[in-house]
Amino acid sequence: MTLLQKLTLNAKQVFPRILLPESSDSRVIKAAVSIAKQGIARVVLLGDKNTLSQLINKFDKEGEADIDFLNPKNENLQFQYAELLHQRRKHAGLSLDEARELVQQDCVFAMLALESNAVDGVVTGAITPSQQVLSNALRIIGVAESAKLVSSFFLMVFDENHQTHGKEMLFSDCAMNVNPSAEELAEIATSTIKSANELLGMAPKVAMLSFSTNRSAEFEQVEKVRLATSICQEKALDAEIVGNIQLDAALDNTVLNLKYPKTSFAAPANVLIFPTLDAGNIGYKLVQRFSGAEAIGPILQGLAKPVNDLSRGCSVEEIVNTVVITANQCSKSETTY
C-alpha cells in the first residue's frame, strides 16, 4: 500500500468537512464529486445550492455525490462573519464597515467559515492567487501556538520508473518564505519534520541543502544553512539531519562519502530543505516536469487550522490529493494543525 493510499484510508475514517470555495471552476466541481463518491471527506461547496446542483449533475449522472453547500450571500452569515472579522482585525484598524465589504470576497468568507468552525479545513487556490490565499489565512486563521512560522512542503510521489531515491520525498519550503534567516530555516525544517513524523508517518532523513557540502566554500549563504543545521541538531528533533550539503551528496552515498566522509548520515535523504524560495520552487517544478512526479501541495504547516493552497495549474487529481492531505491535517490538529 502506498503512502497516499494510507492517507486516503485515514481521511475516510476522519471524514472532516472540507470547504472548496472556488465552485465556479469545473475542476473543483469534478474533484468535489470524486471526493464525495469516494467518501474521502464531507465536501462543502461555496455557493447557491440550486445553481451548483445543476453543475454537479453534469459530472454525477447517478446522483451519488452527497455534497453540502455554504451560501456566501446568506445575510445572517455575512453579518456573523463580518462581526468575527472585525473582532479579529480591529486592532489593525479594520472597521466594521470594511469588514462587511471584505466578507463579500469568497476567499475571506471561506477563512471565516473555518475560523467559526462551520468547516474543518479549506482547500483553495485553483483560481485564486496564492498571495490572496496566504494573506487571508494568516490574518484570519493565524499561526498555531506550537509554531513560530508558517511554511509549506510538497509531497513528491514518484512512479515505479523514478524510485532510485525512494517512493516519496518532502520538499520545503516551496511557497511561503522568500529568503529565510538561519533561525527561520531551522523552524521550516522543524515543522517539516513534524509533518513527516506525525502527519505522513515517515521516518524523516533531512538534508539541509546548499551549493556547498560541509563548508567547502565560505559564503554567507552557506553559513546560514550550517547555522540552521546546528540549531536543528541542538533541538534533538526526531530525525536524522545533515547539512550543509549539496543535492547529489544528499541522495548518493558514494558522493556523500567523497564530500563528507566524517558524517554518520546515510543517503538518500527523504526530506529536502531548500535555502530559499527560489531554490525550492524551481527545484520541485524541475523534478515534477522531468520525472513526471506527482507534486501534492503546497501543503501549509504552522497555521492554527488546516488551509491549503492549490496551484492555479492544478488538475482534478491534484485537488483530490490535496483534500486527502488536508483531511489528515484535521485529524492531527491541536484544535488546529
C-alpha positions as CSV (number, residue, x, y, z in Angstrom):
1,M,0.0,0.0,0.0
2,T,1.4,3.4,-1.0
3,L,1.6,6.4,1.4
4,L,-1.1,8.2,-0.5
5,Q,-3.4,5.1,-0.2
6,K,-2.8,5.0,3.6
7,L,-3.5,8.7,3.9
8,T,-6.7,8.2,1.8
9,L,-7.9,5.5,4.2
10,N,-7.2,7.6,7.2
11,A,-9.1,10.6,5.6
12,K,-12.1,8.4,5.2
13,Q,-12.0,7.5,8.9
14,V,-11.7,11.1,9.9
15,F,-14.3,12.3,7.3
16,P,-13.9,16.1,8.1
17,R,-15.8,18.9,6.5
18,I,-13.6,20.4,3.7
19,L,-14.7,23.6,2.1
20,L,-13.9,24.1,-1.6
21,P,-14.7,27.8,-2.2
22,E,-14.0,28.0,-5.9
23,S,-17.2,26.3,-7.2
24,S,-17.2,28.3,-10.4
25,D,-14.3,26.2,-11.7
26,S,-15.2,22.9,-13.3
27,R,-12.1,21.2,-11.9
28,V,-13.3,21.9,-8.4
29,I,-16.7,20.5,-9.2
30,K,-15.3,17.4,-10.7
31,A,-13.0,17.0,-7.7
32,A,-15.9,17.6,-5.3
33,V,-17.9,14.8,-6.9
34,S,-14.9,12.4,-6.8
35,I,-14.2,13.2,-3.2
36,A,-17.8,12.7,-2.2
37,K,-18.2,9.5,-4.1
38,Q,-15.0,8.0,-2.6
39,G,-16.1,9.1,0.9
40,I,-12.8,10.9,1.5
41,A,-14.3,14.0,3.2
42,R,-17.6,15.8,3.7
43,V,-17.3,18.2,0.8
44,V,-18.7,21.7,1.2
45,L,-19.0,23.9,-1.8
46,L,-19.4,27.7,-1.6
47,G,-22.4,29.0,-3.5
48,D,-26.1,28.6,-4.1
49,K,-27.3,25.0,-3.7
50,N,-29.8,25.1,-6.7
51,T,-27.2,26.6,-9.1
52,L,-24.4,24.3,-8.1
53,S,-26.6,21.2,-8.1
54,Q,-27.1,21.7,-11.8
55,L,-23.3,21.8,-12.4
56,I,-22.8,18.8,-10.2
57,N,-25.3,16.8,-12.1
58,K,-23.2,17.1,-15.2
59,F,-20.5,15.1,-13.6
60,D,-22.7,12.9,-11.3
61,K,-25.3,11.4,-13.6
62,E,-26.2,8.8,-10.9
63,G,-26.7,11.4,-8.2
64,E,-24.4,9.6,-5.8
65,A,-22.3,12.5,-4.6
66,D,-23.6,13.8,-1.2
67,I,-22.3,17.4,-1.1
68,D,-23.1,20.3,1.3
69,F,-23.3,23.9,0.4
70,L,-22.5,27.2,2.1
71,N,-24.1,30.3,0.6
72,P,-21.9,33.4,0.8
73,K,-25.0,35.5,0.0
74,N,-26.7,34.5,3.2
75,E,-27.2,37.7,5.1
76,N,-27.1,36.1,8.6
77,L,-23.8,34.5,7.8
78,Q,-22.4,37.7,6.3
79,F,-23.4,39.6,9.4
80,Q,-21.9,37.0,11.7
81,Y,-18.7,36.7,9.7
82,A,-18.3,40.5,9.4
83,E,-18.5,40.7,13.2
84,L,-16.0,37.9,13.6
85,L,-13.6,39.6,11.1
86,H,-13.9,42.9,12.9
87,Q,-13.1,41.4,16.2
88,R,-10.1,39.6,14.8
89,R,-8.7,42.7,12.9
90,K,-9.9,45.8,14.8
91,H,-6.5,46.0,16.5
92,A,-5.1,46.6,13.0
93,G,-7.6,49.4,12.4
94,L,-10.2,47.4,10.4
95,S,-13.7,49.0,10.8
96,L,-16.9,47.0,10.8
97,D,-18.0,48.6,7.5
98,E,-14.7,47.5,6.0
99,A,-15.2,44.0,7.4
100,R,-18.6,43.9,5.8
101,E,-17.1,44.7,2.4
102,L,-14.3,42.1,2.8
103,V,-16.8,39.4,3.6
104,Q,-18.1,39.7,0.1
105,Q,-14.8,38.1,-1.1
106,D,-15.1,34.3,-1.4
107,C,-11.6,33.7,0.0
108,V,-12.3,35.8,3.1
109,F,-15.7,34.2,3.6
110,A,-14.1,30.8,3.4
111,M,-11.5,31.6,6.0
112,L,-14.1,32.9,8.3
113,A,-16.2,29.8,7.9
114,L,-13.2,27.8,9.0
115,E,-12.5,30.2,11.9
116,S,-16.1,29.9,13.1
117,N,-15.9,26.1,12.9
118,A,-18.5,25.8,10.2
119,V,-16.0,23.6,8.4
120,D,-12.8,21.8,9.4
121,G,-10.5,22.7,6.6
122,V,-10.2,24.8,3.4
123,V,-8.6,24.0,0.1
124,T,-8.5,26.8,-2.5
125,G,-6.2,28.5,-5.0
126,A,-7.3,26.9,-8.3
127,I,-8.3,30.3,-9.5
128,T,-7.3,32.5,-6.5
129,P,-3.8,34.0,-6.4
130,S,-1.6,32.4,-3.7
131,Q,-0.8,35.7,-2.1
132,Q,-4.5,36.3,-1.5
133,V,-5.0,32.8,-0.1
134,L,-2.0,33.0,2.2
135,S,-2.5,36.6,3.4
136,N,-6.1,35.9,4.3
137,A,-5.2,32.6,6.1
138,L,-2.5,34.4,8.1
139,R,-4.8,37.4,9.0
140,I,-7.9,35.3,9.9
141,I,-6.6,31.9,11.0
142,G,-3.2,32.8,12.3
143,V,-0.2,30.9,13.4
144,A,-0.6,27.8,15.6
145,E,0.6,28.2,19.2
146,S,3.2,25.5,18.7
147,A,4.7,27.2,15.6
148,K,6.7,30.3,15.1
149,L,6.4,30.5,11.3
150,V,4.0,29.3,8.6
151,S,5.8,27.4,5.8
152,S,5.0,24.8,3.2
153,F,6.0,21.5,1.7
154,F,5.3,19.5,-1.4
155,L,4.8,15.7,-1.1
156,M,6.6,14.4,-4.2
157,V,5.4,11.0,-5.3
158,F,7.4,9.0,-7.8
159,D,6.2,6.3,-10.2
160,E,8.0,2.9,-10.4
161,N,10.4,4.2,-13.1
162,H,11.7,7.0,-10.9
163,Q,12.2,5.5,-7.4
164,T,16.0,5.4,-7.3
165,H,15.9,7.6,-4.2
166,G,12.6,6.4,-2.8
167,K,8.9,6.4,-3.5
168,E,8.1,9.7,-1.7
169,M,10.0,12.8,-0.7
170,L,9.2,16.1,1.0
171,F,10.4,19.4,-0.5
172,S,10.3,22.5,1.7
173,D,9.8,25.5,1.7
174,C,8.5,26.0,-1.9
175,A,5.7,28.5,-1.4
176,M,6.0,30.8,1.6
177,N,9.3,32.2,2.8
178,V,11.4,34.0,0.2
179,N,14.8,34.2,1.9
180,P,14.6,32.8,5.4
181,S,17.2,33.5,8.1
182,A,19.1,30.7,9.7
183,E,16.6,30.7,12.6
184,E,13.6,30.7,10.1
185,L,15.2,27.9,8.1
186,A,15.6,25.8,11.2
187,E,11.9,26.5,12.0
188,I,10.9,25.3,8.5
189,A,12.9,22.1,9.0
190,T,11.3,21.6,12.4
191,S,7.8,22.0,11.0
192,T,8.6,19.7,8.1
193,I,10.0,17.0,10.4
194,K,6.8,17.2,12.4
195,S,4.7,16.9,9.2
196,A,6.8,13.9,8.1
197,N,6.5,12.2,11.5
198,E,3.0,13.0,12.7
199,L,1.1,13.7,9.5
200,L,2.6,11.3,7.0
201,G,4.1,8.6,9.2
202,M,7.5,8.9,7.5
203,A,10.9,8.5,9.3
204,P,12.5,11.8,8.2
205,K,16.0,11.9,6.9
206,V,16.7,15.6,6.4
207,A,19.2,17.3,4.1
208,M,19.7,21.0,4.6
209,L,20.6,21.9,1.1
210,S,23.3,24.3,-0.1
211,F,25.6,24.8,-3.0
212,S,28.4,23.6,-0.7
213,T,28.9,20.4,1.3
214,N,30.5,20.5,4.7
215,R,31.5,24.2,4.4
216,S,33.7,23.5,1.4
217,A,33.0,27.1,0.4
218,E,32.8,30.1,2.8
219,F,29.9,32.4,1.9
220,E,27.1,34.0,3.8
221,Q,24.5,31.7,2.2
222,V,26.5,28.6,3.2
223,E,26.9,29.8,6.8
224,K,23.2,30.4,7.0
225,V,22.5,26.7,6.2
226,R,25.2,25.5,8.5
227,L,23.8,27.5,11.4
228,A,20.3,26.4,10.7
229,T,21.5,22.8,10.7
230,S,23.2,23.3,14.1
231,I,20.0,24.8,15.6
232,C,18.0,21.8,14.4
233,Q,20.6,19.3,15.8
234,E,20.6,21.1,19.2
235,K,16.8,20.7,19.4
236,A,17.3,16.9,19.3
237,L,14.5,16.5,16.8
238,D,13.1,13.1,15.9
239,A,15.0,12.9,12.6
240,E,18.4,12.3,11.0
241,I,19.8,15.6,9.9
242,V,22.7,16.6,7.7
243,G,23.8,20.0,6.4
244,N,25.1,22.0,4.8
245,I,25.0,19.6,1.9
246,Q,24.7,19.6,-1.9
247,L,21.8,17.7,-3.5
248,D,24.0,14.9,-5.1
249,A,25.6,14.1,-1.7
250,A,22.2,14.1,0.0
251,L,21.0,11.4,-2.4
252,D,24.0,9.3,-3.3
253,N,26.3,7.6,-0.6
254,T,29.2,7.4,-3.0
255,V,29.2,11.2,-3.5
256,L,28.4,11.7,0.2
257,N,31.5,9.7,1.3
258,L,33.7,11.6,-1.0
259,K,32.5,15.1,0.0
260,Y,31.6,14.5,3.7
261,P,33.5,11.4,4.9
262,K,33.0,12.1,8.6
263,T,29.2,12.2,8.6
264,S,27.2,9.4,10.0
265,F,24.3,10.3,7.7
266,A,23.4,7.6,5.2
267,A,21.9,8.8,1.9
268,P,19.3,9.1,0.4
269,A,17.5,11.9,2.3
270,N,13.7,11.9,2.0
271,V,13.2,15.5,3.3
272,L,14.9,18.3,1.4
273,I,15.1,21.7,3.0
274,F,15.9,24.4,0.4
275,P,17.8,27.5,1.4
276,T,15.5,30.0,-0.4
277,L,12.1,30.1,-2.1
278,D,13.8,30.5,-5.5
279,A,15.6,27.1,-5.0
280,G,12.6,25.3,-3.6
281,N,10.1,26.5,-6.1
282,I,12.4,25.8,-9.1
283,G,13.5,22.5,-7.6
284,Y,10.1,21.0,-7.2
285,K,9.0,22.1,-10.6
286,L,12.1,20.7,-12.3
287,V,11.5,17.3,-10.6
288,Q,7.8,17.4,-11.5
289,R,8.4,18.2,-15.1
290,F,11.3,16.0,-15.8
291,S,10.3,12.9,-13.8
292,G,6.5,13.2,-14.0
293,A,6.4,13.0,-10.2
294,E,3.1,14.0,-8.5
295,A,3.6,17.2,-6.6
296,I,1.0,17.4,-3.9
297,G,0.8,20.8,-2.4
298,P,1.9,23.3,-1.4
299,I,0.7,21.9,2.0
300,L,0.8,24.7,4.6
301,Q,2.3,23.9,8.0
302,G,2.2,26.1,11.1
303,L,-1.3,27.5,10.7
304,A,-3.8,27.3,13.5
305,K,-6.3,25.4,11.3
306,P,-5.9,23.5,8.0
307,V,-5.8,25.6,4.9
308,N,-4.1,24.5,1.7
309,D,-3.3,26.5,-1.4
310,L,-3.6,24.9,-4.8
311,S,-1.6,25.7,-7.9
312,R,-3.6,27.5,-10.5
313,G,-2.5,24.9,-13.0
314,C,-3.7,22.1,-10.8
315,S,-5.5,19.0,-12.1
316,V,-8.6,17.4,-10.7
317,E,-6.4,14.6,-9.2
318,E,-4.2,17.2,-7.5
319,I,-7.2,18.8,-5.9
320,V,-8.4,15.4,-4.6
321,N,-4.9,14.6,-3.3
322,T,-4.7,18.0,-1.5
323,V,-8.0,17.3,0.2
324,V,-6.7,13.9,1.3
325,I,-3.7,15.6,3.0
326,T,-5.9,18.4,4.5
327,A,-8.3,15.7,5.9
328,N,-5.3,14.1,7.6
329,Q,-4.2,17.5,9.0
330,C,-7.7,17.8,10.5
331,S,-7.1,14.6,12.4
332,K,-3.7,15.8,13.8
333,S,-5.0,19.2,14.7
334,E,-4.2,20.8,18.0
335,T,-7.8,22.1,17.6
336,T,-5.5,23.1,14.9
337,Y,-2.6,22.0,12.9
